[in-house]
């Protein structure tokens, strides 16, 4: 016999967040209303709307009765590009390509990342510690997280959101703010490694993406093409390596590969 507890977990906040560039509304995303300045910078960069953090001069968070507006002050050349690819669709939680108005906008120009190797024990250590650093997850059970770990497996930065893409954008924004050396660590995510999660990671120049769940075929192909070491299905002390397996070092019999 199962019991239903009336004292349920707290519910996660999910609000419409509009990104407004120099007065031009670009898109609306459903997001957790935390670390929104990081989100603005990370989203702008990983969507290819800005080429470097210095093109974003400032962010004003404006609370409206029906949501939140992020007013981004960007360089003039960014505004010109935005007018050419203005998008009007609202982004849904869990959708990373909502708002792209043509197939040409799906795949962005991406760099070849610098190879990075990591001891698998450091990878396991980082993922094991993530839950303790996710207060929203503990309170609601409804959020994802993206974290930055150094090569020893110690998480130095983590962001949460109801949307996995938003969590990664928030993390990337925070990493850009601190001018983090992307060859000195790796990205951990609590979700699957979909195409857009890989694309966002490659945009940063990070060499390793590690995910709690499996990737898609397109995500693996993209990782292969851009020199990104990709691991998934991390469960305790086991995982699957999907690209560049030699960069996951000290693999024992408990760690499977494909």
PENORUR-V792803 format. One line per field, one symbol per residue. ss: DSSP state (2 for helix, 1 for strand, 0 for the rest). Layout:
# PENORUR-V792803
ss: ???
This chain:
# PENORUR-V792803
ss: 000000000000001111111001111111100002222222222200000022211111111100111111110222222222000001100000000000222000000000000112222222222222202222220001111111000011111110022222222222222000022211111000102222222222000111100010222222222000111111100111111022211000000000
